[in-house]
Amino acid sequence: MGGQKRNLPDVLVIGGGPAGMFAAAAASFAGAKVMLLEKNERLGRKMSITGGGRGNLTNTASLHDFIKNIPGNGKYLFSVLTRFSNNDCMKFFKSLGVPTKQKEYGRVFPVREQAGEVVKILKEHLLTSGVNIHYLARGTELLFSGCQCQGVRTADTRTYHSKTVIIATGGASYPQTGSTGDGYRLARQAGHRITPLLPGLAPLCVADQQICRQLMGLSVTNIMLTLITSGGKKVDSEQGDIIFTHFGISGPATLRLSRVVSEQTAAGNNNQHLLLDILPDMDEGHLAGKLLSMAINQPQKSLLNLLKQLFPGRLAAIFIKTLQVDGRKRSGETGKELWREAARLIKHLPVTITGARPLAEAMVTVGGIETREIDPRTMASRLAGGLYFAGEVIDVDAFTGGFNMQIAFSTGWIAGLSAAEKAGSLIANLE
Ligand SMILES: Cc1cc2nc3c(=O)[nH]c(=O)nc-3n(C[C@H](O)[C@H](O)[C@H](O)COP(=O)(O)OP(=O)(O)OC[C@H]3O[C@@H](n4cnc5c(N)ncnc54)[C@H](O)[C@@H]3O)c2cc1C
């Protein structure tokens, strides 16, 4: 029995995304015998499309700022982000021959900006480290001996036994990349609870189809979006760039706000709207004065053409329509009151939204395996022996900027080291 056990892999990783690859790399670095199961025919499909295929690997933010950019249980990750930080991650990539560079907002990319190439290099590293990779191997059922997790059965009914198991199967967004929520089902078998799964980093759907049709494709920089729910309560706000689409709005500021929109929708609050402040850096009184003086200086100019001096034409047309004035009217023929109203509208353009796009279209899953049931220092299950978790399958999620990838790398690395250590202690116990 003891001999048989010694031939087992020390660590079995389920899922070959960034979390699973780093878990396997760390475990083998710690001297463990590692097996990695991936349901696709290749590793890291989602990782290959991050950062628009350029591979936004991490962010240079300080630990404090890093945690601020993780609205989904950021503080829970304090320990793993300290023990395997963004700097550790960059050093590791450098050691593999993947130098990185910093771009705006602290985002870190590989110098060659090819996420697919980084996946290939990681795979080569795993192979040269002796990791045994099985493709088209979809873990469907955990194997237990009492409370001890001892392996997994795959969809093709094969069984893979191991001293420890790491679930790194990702979330439930972009299922075409392989993350179809299998990890939640596996975790439930060990008694874990799964918090509600919602779309994070998703575009928002706008109720007024005419706005979408008129503004589709228009990008507007530096806008303030304020989310208002029924009763006029301000829930949250974000400043940044947006883009209008055929169904609503997208872009960095929208994506950041989408998590709160999803939570409101899940709480049954379907009456949400946004107030768009198109010129957040100018106060309303100042803007009204500016519009008035423009009108005084250019009295022959039509109202529409006057507004076009400040905004893209299509947006100016929306203002004219909402103000219910004739855009052809001369600016000199209007009174102060109109400019006050215009300034108010430019600072508070109301847009009714029907919610975020579905989870399948979100960049990240909000919710997942309940963090209280996972030891934050080791990523070990508190419910089953020998079981570990890494990456998006856990109830953690961050804003855009490389934070989600770093969560996968840090939790993966620590889960790998912890599982290897545990497997080592199991061997010692058998002797
Ligand atoms: C379009 C897009 C762009 C993104 N851009 C960025 C970005 O720029 N920066 C950033 O930080 N984050 C970005 N993200 C988020 C980031 O990609 C994820 O948070 C990260 O990939 C999560 O890593 P993971 O290893 O936990 O899961 P995944 O990357 O989803 O990997 C899970 C792996 O497990 C495999 N698997 C699933 N179930 C099983 C099973 N039962 N058996 C075996 N294998 C299984 C899957 O096939 C997959 O290979 C982006 C996401 C998307 C969708």
The ligand as an SDF file (V2000), in Angstrom:
LIG
                    3D

 53 58  0  0  0  0  0  0  0  0999 V2000
  -11.9860   38.5350  -22.8900 C   0  0  0  0  0  0  0  0  0  0  0  0
  -11.2630   38.5220  -21.5720 C   0  0  0  0  0  0  0  0  0  0  0  0
  -10.2230   39.3960  -21.3540 C   0  0  0  0  0  0  0  0  0  0  0  0
   -9.5810   39.4200  -20.1270 C   0  0  0  0  0  0  0  0  0  0  0  0
   -8.5600   40.3030  -19.9470 N   0  0  0  0  0  0  0  0  0  0  0  0
   -7.9330   40.3360  -18.7670 C   0  0  0  0  0  0  0  0  0  0  0  0
   -6.8580   41.2230  -18.5700 C   0  0  0  0  0  0  0  0  0  0  0  0
   -6.4820   41.9570  -19.4780 O   0  0  0  0  0  0  0  0  0  0  0  0
   -6.2450   41.2230  -17.3580 N   0  0  0  0  0  0  0  0  0  0  0  0
   -6.6440   40.3890  -16.3330 C   0  0  0  0  0  0  0  0  0  0  0  0
   -6.0740   40.4390  -15.2500 O   0  0  0  0  0  0  0  0  0  0  0  0
   -7.6410   39.5220  -16.5100 N   0  0  0  0  0  0  0  0  0  0  0  0
   -8.2880   39.4670  -17.6920 C   0  0  0  0  0  0  0  0  0  0  0  0
   -9.3170   38.5790  -17.8710 N   0  0  0  0  0  0  0  0  0  0  0  0
   -9.6780   37.6820  -16.7460 C   0  0  0  0  0  0  0  0  0  0  0  0
   -8.6790   36.5130  -16.6420 C   0  0  0  0  0  0  0  0  0  0  0  0
   -8.4680   35.9790  -17.9220 O   0  0  0  0  0  0  0  0  0  0  0  0
   -9.2170   35.4330  -15.7070 C   0  0  0  0  0  0  0  0  0  0  0  0
   -9.5190   35.9990  -14.4490 O   0  0  0  0  0  0  0  0  0  0  0  0
   -8.1830   34.3170  -15.5350 C   0  0  0  0  0  0  0  0  0  0  0  0
   -7.9700   33.6620  -16.7640 O   0  0  0  0  0  0  0  0  0  0  0  0
   -8.6570   33.2880  -14.5070 C   0  0  0  0  0  0  0  0  0  0  0  0
   -7.7050   32.2650  -14.4590 O   0  0  0  0  0  0  0  0  0  0  0  0
   -8.0930   30.8030  -13.9730 P   0  0  0  0  0  0  0  0  0  0  0  0
   -6.8990   29.9630  -14.2050 O   0  0  0  0  0  0  0  0  0  0  0  0
   -8.6780   30.8630  -12.6240 O   0  0  0  0  0  0  0  0  0  0  0  0
   -9.2680   30.3350  -14.9340 O   0  0  0  0  0  0  0  0  0  0  0  0
   -9.2980   30.1080  -16.5270 P   0  0  0  0  0  0  0  0  0  0  0  0
   -8.3600   31.0090  -17.2020 O   0  0  0  0  0  0  0  0  0  0  0  0
  -10.7320   30.1590  -16.8870 O   0  0  0  0  0  0  0  0  0  0  0  0
   -8.7400   28.6330  -16.6910 O   0  0  0  0  0  0  0  0  0  0  0  0
   -9.4700   27.5180  -16.2590 C   0  0  0  0  0  0  0  0  0  0  0  0
   -8.9890   26.2980  -17.0250 C   0  0  0  0  0  0  0  0  0  0  0  0
   -9.6000   25.1220  -16.4800 O   0  0  0  0  0  0  0  0  0  0  0  0
  -10.0780   24.2930  -17.5300 C   0  0  0  0  0  0  0  0  0  0  0  0
  -11.1870   23.5040  -16.9970 N   0  0  0  0  0  0  0  0  0  0  0  0
  -12.4280   23.9320  -16.6470 C   0  0  0  0  0  0  0  0  0  0  0  0
  -13.1490   22.9210  -16.1420 N   0  0  0  0  0  0  0  0  0  0  0  0
  -12.3520   21.8200  -16.1790 C   0  0  0  0  0  0  0  0  0  0  0  0
  -12.5420   20.4650  -15.8040 C   0  0  0  0  0  0  0  0  0  0  0  0
  -13.7070   20.0340  -15.3010 N   0  0  0  0  0  0  0  0  0  0  0  0
  -11.5270   19.5910  -15.9680 N   0  0  0  0  0  0  0  0  0  0  0  0
  -10.3400   20.0070  -16.5190 C   0  0  0  0  0  0  0  0  0  0  0  0
  -10.1040   21.2820  -16.9020 N   0  0  0  0  0  0  0  0  0  0  0  0
  -11.1000   22.1780  -16.7260 C   0  0  0  0  0  0  0  0  0  0  0  0
  -10.5120   25.2770  -18.6050 C   0  0  0  0  0  0  0  0  0  0  0  0
  -10.5790   24.6800  -19.8680 O   0  0  0  0  0  0  0  0  0  0  0  0
   -9.3970   26.3300  -18.4900 C   0  0  0  0  0  0  0  0  0  0  0  0
   -8.2900   25.9790  -19.2800 O   0  0  0  0  0  0  0  0  0  0  0  0
   -9.9760   38.5250  -19.0830 C   0  0  0  0  0  0  0  0  0  0  0  0
  -11.0120   37.6290  -19.3250 C   0  0  0  0  0  0  0  0  0  0  0  0
  -11.6650   37.6210  -20.5440 C   0  0  0  0  0  0  0  0  0  0  0  0
  -12.7910   36.6450  -20.7630 C   0  0  0  0  0  0  0  0  0  0  0  0
  1  2  1  0
  2  3  1  0
  2 52  2  0
  3  4  2  0
  4  5  1  0
  4 50  1  0
  5  6  2  0
  6  7  1  0
  6 13  1  0
  7  8  2  0
  7  9  1  0
  9 10  1  0
 10 11  2  0
 10 12  1  0
 12 13  2  0
 13 14  1  0
 14 15  1  0
 14 50  1  0
 15 16  1  0
 16 17  1  0
 16 18  1  0
 18 19  1  0
 18 20  1  0
 20 21  1  0
 20 22  1  0
 22 23  1  0
 23 24  1  0
 24 25  2  0
 24 26  1  0
 24 27  1  0
 27 28  1  0
 28 29  2  0
 28 30  1  0
 28 31  1  0
 31 32  1  0
 32 33  1  0
 33 34  1  0
 33 48  1  0
 34 35  1  0
 35 36  1  0
 35 46  1  0
 36 37  1  0
 36 45  1  0
 37 38  2  0
 38 39  1  0
 39 40  1  0
 39 45  2  0
 40 41  1  0
 40 42  2  0
 42 43  1  0
 43 44  2  0
 44 45  1  0
 46 47  1  0
 46 48  1  0
 48 49  1  0
 50 51  2  0
 51 52  1  0
 52 53  1  0
M  END
$$$$
